[in-house]
Amino acid sequence: MRPDINHGKQHSRSEAREPSVLALMALAWTLADDRRADRLLALTGLDAEALRAGVDDPAILGAVLAFLADHEPDLIACAQSIDSTAQDLIAAKESLIA
């Protein structure tokens, strides 16, 4: 069975992605823009070292998604850029920080 098909129903790529994968993609998108990256660090209290050390920490990944969720234009732009939806990113955030 192909991974993008479940019992004859096709699903979007983002549906099949783990919350941590979506968060890592969102982190990469965020860090690609210097101003956005600076805002992430300033608003979350994280620093580069904490981000590097926390790439497998659900709390850190959830904080990245929470940062995007707090600024809808970035949330939507990120979702479009990583071939996902804002709703998927919010669901991933909730899953990671639960």
Phi and psi in radians as a Rosetta constraint file:
Dihedral C 1 N 2 CA 2 C 2 CIRCULARHARMONIC -1.224 0.35
Dihedral N 2 CA 2 C 2 N 3 CIRCULARHARMONIC 2.542 0.35
Dihedral C 2 N 3 CA 3 C 3 CIRCULARHARMONIC -1.168 0.35
Dihedral N 3 CA 3 C 3 N 4 CIRCULARHARMONIC -0.355 0.35
Dihedral C 3 N 4 CA 4 C 4 CIRCULARHARMONIC -1.625 0.35
Dihedral N 4 CA 4 C 4 N 5 CIRCULARHARMONIC 0.083 0.35
Dihedral C 4 N 5 CA 5 C 5 CIRCULARHARMONIC -2.195 0.35
Dihedral N 5 CA 5 C 5 N 6 CIRCULARHARMONIC 2.296 0.35
Dihedral C 5 N 6 CA 6 C 6 CIRCULARHARMONIC -2.239 0.35
Dihedral N 6 CA 6 C 6 N 7 CIRCULARHARMONIC 1.909 0.35
Dihedral C 6 N 7 CA 7 C 7 CIRCULARHARMONIC 0.910 0.35
Dihedral N 7 CA 7 C 7 N 8 CIRCULARHARMONIC 0.799 0.35
Dihedral C 7 N 8 CA 8 C 8 CIRCULARHARMONIC 1.434 0.35
Dihedral N 8 CA 8 C 8 N 9 CIRCULARHARMONIC -0.073 0.35
Dihedral C 8 N 9 CA 9 C 9 CIRCULARHARMONIC -1.861 0.35
Dihedral N 9 CA 9 C 9 N 10 CIRCULARHARMONIC 2.269 0.35
Dihedral C 9 N 10 CA 10 C 10 CIRCULARHARMONIC -1.450 0.35
Dihedral N 10 CA 10 C 10 N 11 CIRCULARHARMONIC 2.477 0.35
Dihedral C 10 N 11 CA 11 C 11 CIRCULARHARMONIC -2.131 0.35
Dihedral N 11 CA 11 C 11 N 12 CIRCULARHARMONIC 2.700 0.35
Dihedral C 11 N 12 CA 12 C 12 CIRCULARHARMONIC -1.176 0.35
Dihedral N 12 CA 12 C 12 N 13 CIRCULARHARMONIC 2.736 0.35
Dihedral C 12 N 13 CA 13 C 13 CIRCULARHARMONIC -1.033 0.35
Dihedral N 13 CA 13 C 13 N 14 CIRCULARHARMONIC -0.670 0.35
Dihedral C 13 N 14 CA 14 C 14 CIRCULARHARMONIC -1.175 0.35
Dihedral N 14 CA 14 C 14 N 15 CIRCULARHARMONIC -0.490 0.35
Dihedral C 14 N 15 CA 15 C 15 CIRCULARHARMONIC -1.095 0.35
Dihedral N 15 CA 15 C 15 N 16 CIRCULARHARMONIC -0.619 0.35
Dihedral C 15 N 16 CA 16 C 16 CIRCULARHARMONIC -1.447 0.35
Dihedral N 16 CA 16 C 16 N 17 CIRCULARHARMONIC -0.192 0.35
Dihedral C 16 N 17 CA 17 C 17 CIRCULARHARMONIC -1.388 0.35
Dihedral N 17 CA 17 C 17 N 18 CIRCULARHARMONIC 2.432 0.35
Dihedral C 17 N 18 CA 18 C 18 CIRCULARHARMONIC -1.172 0.35
Dihedral N 18 CA 18 C 18 N 19 CIRCULARHARMONIC 2.624 0.35
Dihedral C 18 N 19 CA 19 C 19 CIRCULARHARMONIC -0.961 0.35
Dihedral N 19 CA 19 C 19 N 20 CIRCULARHARMONIC -0.684 0.35
Dihedral C 19 N 20 CA 20 C 20 CIRCULARHARMONIC -1.170 0.35
Dihedral N 20 CA 20 C 20 N 21 CIRCULARHARMONIC -0.586 0.35
Dihedral C 20 N 21 CA 21 C 21 CIRCULARHARMONIC -1.183 0.35
Dihedral N 21 CA 21 C 21 N 22 CIRCULARHARMONIC -0.780 0.35
Dihedral C 21 N 22 CA 22 C 22 CIRCULARHARMONIC -1.053 0.35
Dihedral N 22 CA 22 C 22 N 23 CIRCULARHARMONIC -0.728 0.35
Dihedral C 22 N 23 CA 23 C 23 CIRCULARHARMONIC -1.136 0.35
Dihedral N 23 CA 23 C 23 N 24 CIRCULARHARMONIC -0.709 0.35
Dihedral C 23 N 24 CA 24 C 24 CIRCULARHARMONIC -1.150 0.35
Dihedral N 24 CA 24 C 24 N 25 CIRCULARHARMONIC -0.674 0.35
Dihedral C 24 N 25 CA 25 C 25 CIRCULARHARMONIC -1.136 0.35
Dihedral N 25 CA 25 C 25 N 26 CIRCULARHARMONIC -0.707 0.35
Dihedral C 25 N 26 CA 26 C 26 CIRCULARHARMONIC -1.157 0.35
Dihedral N 26 CA 26 C 26 N 27 CIRCULARHARMONIC -0.664 0.35
Dihedral C 26 N 27 CA 27 C 27 CIRCULARHARMONIC -1.098 0.35
Dihedral N 27 CA 27 C 27 N 28 CIRCULARHARMONIC -0.801 0.35
Dihedral C 27 N 28 CA 28 C 28 CIRCULARHARMONIC -1.053 0.35
Dihedral N 28 CA 28 C 28 N 29 CIRCULARHARMONIC -0.725 0.35
Dihedral C 28 N 29 CA 29 C 29 CIRCULARHARMONIC -1.110 0.35
Dihedral N 29 CA 29 C 29 N 30 CIRCULARHARMONIC -0.748 0.35
Dihedral C 29 N 30 CA 30 C 30 CIRCULARHARMONIC -1.111 0.35
Dihedral N 30 CA 30 C 30 N 31 CIRCULARHARMONIC -0.765 0.35
Dihedral C 30 N 31 CA 31 C 31 CIRCULARHARMONIC -1.297 0.35
Dihedral N 31 CA 31 C 31 N 32 CIRCULARHARMONIC -0.238 0.35
Dihedral C 31 N 32 CA 32 C 32 CIRCULARHARMONIC -1.218 0.35
Dihedral N 32 CA 32 C 32 N 33 CIRCULARHARMONIC -0.288 0.35
Dihedral C 32 N 33 CA 33 C 33 CIRCULARHARMONIC -2.030 0.35
Dihedral N 33 CA 33 C 33 N 34 CIRCULARHARMONIC 2.080 0.35
Dihedral C 33 N 34 CA 34 C 34 CIRCULARHARMONIC -1.008 0.35
Dihedral N 34 CA 34 C 34 N 35 CIRCULARHARMONIC -0.774 0.35
Dihedral C 34 N 35 CA 35 C 35 CIRCULARHARMONIC -1.132 0.35
Dihedral N 35 CA 35 C 35 N 36 CIRCULARHARMONIC -0.730 0.35
Dihedral C 35 N 36 CA 36 C 36 CIRCULARHARMONIC -1.171 0.35
Dihedral N 36 CA 36 C 36 N 37 CIRCULARHARMONIC -0.700 0.35
Dihedral C 36 N 37 CA 37 C 37 CIRCULARHARMONIC -1.098 0.35
Dihedral N 37 CA 37 C 37 N 38 CIRCULARHARMONIC -0.765 0.35
Dihedral C 37 N 38 CA 38 C 38 CIRCULARHARMONIC -1.071 0.35
Dihedral N 38 CA 38 C 38 N 39 CIRCULARHARMONIC -0.701 0.35
Dihedral C 38 N 39 CA 39 C 39 CIRCULARHARMONIC -1.150 0.35
Dihedral N 39 CA 39 C 39 N 40 CIRCULARHARMONIC -0.690 0.35
Dihedral C 39 N 40 CA 40 C 40 CIRCULARHARMONIC -1.010 0.35
Dihedral N 40 CA 40 C 40 N 41 CIRCULARHARMONIC -0.856 0.35
Dihedral C 40 N 41 CA 41 C 41 CIRCULARHARMONIC -1.118 0.35
Dihedral N 41 CA 41 C 41 N 42 CIRCULARHARMONIC -0.744 0.35
Dihedral C 41 N 42 CA 42 C 42 CIRCULARHARMONIC -1.157 0.35
Dihedral N 42 CA 42 C 42 N 43 CIRCULARHARMONIC -0.745 0.35
Dihedral C 42 N 43 CA 43 C 43 CIRCULARHARMONIC -1.430 0.35
Dihedral N 43 CA 43 C 43 N 44 CIRCULARHARMONIC -0.476 0.35
Dihedral C 43 N 44 CA 44 C 44 CIRCULARHARMONIC -1.643 0.35
Dihedral N 44 CA 44 C 44 N 45 CIRCULARHARMONIC -0.302 0.35
Dihedral C 44 N 45 CA 45 C 45 CIRCULARHARMONIC 1.382 0.35
Dihedral N 45 CA 45 C 45 N 46 CIRCULARHARMONIC 0.046 0.35
Dihedral C 45 N 46 CA 46 C 46 CIRCULARHARMONIC -1.390 0.35
Dihedral N 46 CA 46 C 46 N 47 CIRCULARHARMONIC 2.824 0.35
Dihedral C 46 N 47 CA 47 C 47 CIRCULARHARMONIC -2.244 0.35
Dihedral N 47 CA 47 C 47 N 48 CIRCULARHARMONIC 3.072 0.35
Dihedral C 47 N 48 CA 48 C 48 CIRCULARHARMONIC -1.011 0.35
Dihedral N 48 CA 48 C 48 N 49 CIRCULARHARMONIC -0.708 0.35
Dihedral C 48 N 49 CA 49 C 49 CIRCULARHARMONIC -1.103 0.35
Dihedral N 49 CA 49 C 49 N 50 CIRCULARHARMONIC -0.765 0.35
Dihedral C 49 N 50 CA 50 C 50 CIRCULARHARMONIC -1.117 0.35
Dihedral N 50 CA 50 C 50 N 51 CIRCULARHARMONIC -0.671 0.35
Dihedral C 50 N 51 CA 51 C 51 CIRCULARHARMONIC -1.124 0.35
Dihedral N 51 CA 51 C 51 N 52 CIRCULARHARMONIC -0.796 0.35
Dihedral C 51 N 52 CA 52 C 52 CIRCULARHARMONIC -1.061 0.35
Dihedral N 52 CA 52 C 52 N 53 CIRCULARHARMONIC -0.778 0.35
Dihedral C 52 N 53 CA 53 C 53 CIRCULARHARMONIC -1.258 0.35
Dihedral N 53 CA 53 C 53 N 54 CIRCULARHARMONIC -0.394 0.35
Dihedral C 53 N 54 CA 54 C 54 CIRCULARHARMONIC -1.803 0.35
Dihedral N 54 CA 54 C 54 N 55 CIRCULARHARMONIC 0.251 0.35
Dihedral C 54 N 55 CA 55 C 55 CIRCULARHARMONIC -1.125 0.35
Dihedral N 55 CA 55 C 55 N 56 CIRCULARHARMONIC -0.267 0.35
Dihedral C 55 N 56 CA 56 C 56 CIRCULARHARMONIC -1.980 0.35
Dihedral N 56 CA 56 C 56 N 57 CIRCULARHARMONIC 0.220 0.35
Dihedral C 56 N 57 CA 57 C 57 CIRCULARHARMONIC -1.708 0.35
Dihedral N 57 CA 57 C 57 N 58 CIRCULARHARMONIC 2.029 0.35
Dihedral C 57 N 58 CA 58 C 58 CIRCULARHARMONIC -0.982 0.35
Dihedral N 58 CA 58 C 58 N 59 CIRCULARHARMONIC -0.589 0.35
Dihedral C 58 N 59 CA 59 C 59 CIRCULARHARMONIC -1.165 0.35
Dihedral N 59 CA 59 C 59 N 60 CIRCULARHARMONIC -0.711 0.35
Dihedral C 59 N 60 CA 60 C 60 CIRCULARHARMONIC -1.182 0.35
Dihedral N 60 CA 60 C 60 N 61 CIRCULARHARMONIC -0.807 0.35
Dihedral C 60 N 61 CA 61 C 61 CIRCULARHARMONIC -1.109 0.35
Dihedral N 61 CA 61 C 61 N 62 CIRCULARHARMONIC -0.668 0.35
Dihedral C 61 N 62 CA 62 C 62 CIRCULARHARMONIC -1.122 0.35
Dihedral N 62 CA 62 C 62 N 63 CIRCULARHARMONIC -0.642 0.35
Dihedral C 62 N 63 CA 63 C 63 CIRCULARHARMONIC -1.123 0.35
Dihedral N 63 CA 63 C 63 N 64 CIRCULARHARMONIC -0.639 0.35
Dihedral C 63 N 64 CA 64 C 64 CIRCULARHARMONIC -1.107 0.35
Dihedral N 64 CA 64 C 64 N 65 CIRCULARHARMONIC -0.804 0.35
Dihedral C 64 N 65 CA 65 C 65 CIRCULARHARMONIC -1.203 0.35
Dihedral N 65 CA 65 C 65 N 66 CIRCULARHARMONIC -0.598 0.35
Dihedral C 65 N 66 CA 66 C 66 CIRCULARHARMONIC -1.131 0.35
Dihedral N 66 CA 66 C 66 N 67 CIRCULARHARMONIC -0.680 0.35
Dihedral C 66 N 67 CA 67 C 67 CIRCULARHARMONIC -0.997 0.35
Dihedral N 67 CA 67 C 67 N 68 CIRCULARHARMONIC -0.811 0.35
Dihedral C 67 N 68 CA 68 C 68 CIRCULARHARMONIC -1.184 0.35
Dihedral N 68 CA 68 C 68 N 69 CIRCULARHARMONIC -0.680 0.35
Dihedral C 68 N 69 CA 69 C 69 CIRCULARHARMONIC -1.103 0.35
Dihedral N 69 CA 69 C 69 N 70 CIRCULARHARMONIC -0.479 0.35
Dihedral C 69 N 70 CA 70 C 70 CIRCULARHARMONIC -1.379 0.35
Dihedral N 70 CA 70 C 70 N 71 CIRCULARHARMONIC -0.130 0.35
Dihedral C 70 N 71 CA 71 C 71 CIRCULARHARMONIC -2.369 0.35
Dihedral N 71 CA 71 C 71 N 72 CIRCULARHARMONIC 1.584 0.35
Dihedral C 71 N 72 CA 72 C 72 CIRCULARHARMONIC -0.914 0.35
Dihedral N 72 CA 72 C 72 N 73 CIRCULARHARMONIC -0.714 0.35
Dihedral C 72 N 73 CA 73 C 73 CIRCULARHARMONIC -1.021 0.35
Dihedral N 73 CA 73 C 73 N 74 CIRCULARHARMONIC -0.693 0.35
Dihedral C 73 N 74 CA 74 C 74 CIRCULARHARMONIC -1.215 0.35
Dihedral N 74 CA 74 C 74 N 75 CIRCULARHARMONIC -0.690 0.35
Dihedral C 74 N 75 CA 75 C 75 CIRCULARHARMONIC -1.012 0.35
Dihedral N 75 CA 75 C 75 N 76 CIRCULARHARMONIC -0.840 0.35
Dihedral C 75 N 76 CA 76 C 76 CIRCULARHARMONIC -1.173 0.35
Dihedral N 76 CA 76 C 76 N 77 CIRCULARHARMONIC -0.778 0.35
Dihedral C 76 N 77 CA 77 C 77 CIRCULARHARMONIC -1.085 0.35
Dihedral N 77 CA 77 C 77 N 78 CIRCULARHARMONIC -0.733 0.35
Dihedral C 77 N 78 CA 78 C 78 CIRCULARHARMONIC -1.100 0.35
Dihedral N 78 CA 78 C 78 N 79 CIRCULARHARMONIC -0.847 0.35
Dihedral C 78 N 79 CA 79 C 79 CIRCULARHARMONIC -0.990 0.35
Dihedral N 79 CA 79 C 79 N 80 CIRCULARHARMONIC -0.781 0.35
Dihedral C 79 N 80 CA 80 C 80 CIRCULARHARMONIC -1.115 0.35
Dihedral N 80 CA 80 C 80 N 81 CIRCULARHARMONIC -0.713 0.35
Dihedral C 80 N 81 CA 81 C 81 CIRCULARHARMONIC -1.151 0.35
Dihedral N 81 CA 81 C 81 N 82 CIRCULARHARMONIC -0.609 0.35
Dihedral C 81 N 82 CA 82 C 82 CIRCULARHARMONIC -1.750 0.35
Dihedral N 82 CA 82 C 82 N 83 CIRCULARHARMONIC 0.288 0.35
Dihedral C 82 N 83 CA 83 C 83 CIRCULARHARMONIC 1.006 0.35
Dihedral N 83 CA 83 C 83 N 84 CIRCULARHARMONIC 0.900 0.35
Dihedral C 83 N 84 CA 84 C 84 CIRCULARHARMONIC -2.357 0.35
Dihedral N 84 CA 84 C 84 N 85 CIRCULARHARMONIC -2.860 0.35
Dihedral C 84 N 85 CA 85 C 85 CIRCULARHARMONIC -2.279 0.35
Dihedral N 85 CA 85 C 85 N 86 CIRCULARHARMONIC 2.749 0.35
Dihedral C 85 N 86 CA 86 C 86 CIRCULARHARMONIC -1.043 0.35
Dihedral N 86 CA 86 C 86 N 87 CIRCULARHARMONIC -0.668 0.35
Dihedral C 86 N 87 CA 87 C 87 CIRCULARHARMONIC -1.110 0.35
Dihedral N 87 CA 87 C 87 N 88 CIRCULARHARMONIC -0.679 0.35
Dihedral C 87 N 88 CA 88 C 88 CIRCULARHARMONIC -1.142 0.35
Dihedral N 88 CA 88 C 88 N 89 CIRCULARHARMONIC -0.678 0.35
Dihedral C 88 N 89 CA 89 C 89 CIRCULARHARMONIC -1.168 0.35
Dihedral N 89 CA 89 C 89 N 90 CIRCULARHARMONIC -0.696 0.35
Dihedral C 89 N 90 CA 90 C 90 CIRCULARHARMONIC -1.140 0.35
Dihedral N 90 CA 90 C 90 N 91 CIRCULARHARMONIC -0.757 0.35
Dihedral C 90 N 91 CA 91 C 91 CIRCULARHARMONIC -1.100 0.35
Dihedral N 91 CA 91 C 91 N 92 CIRCULARHARMONIC -0.683 0.35
Dihedral C 91 N 92 CA 92 C 92 CIRCULARHARMONIC -1.112 0.35
Dihedral N 92 CA 92 C 92 N 93 CIRCULARHARMONIC -0.746 0.35
Dihedral C 92 N 93 CA 93 C 93 CIRCULARHARMONIC -1.018 0.35
Dihedral N 93 CA 93 C 93 N 94 CIRCULARHARMONIC -0.848 0.35
Dihedral C 93 N 94 CA 94 C 94 CIRCULARHARMONIC -1.107 0.35
Dihedral N 94 CA 94 C 94 N 95 CIRCULARHARMONIC -0.644 0.35
Dihedral C 94 N 95 CA 95 C 95 CIRCULARHARMONIC -1.170 0.35
Dihedral N 95 CA 95 C 95 N 96 CIRCULARHARMONIC -0.687 0.35
Dihedral C 95 N 96 CA 96 C 96 CIRCULARHARMONIC -1.295 0.35
Dihedral N 96 CA 96 C 96 N 97 CIRCULARHARMONIC -0.587 0.35
Dihedral C 96 N 97 CA 97 C 97 CIRCULARHARMONIC -1.755 0.35
Dihedral N 97 CA 97 C 97 N 98 CIRCULARHARMONIC 0.107 0.35
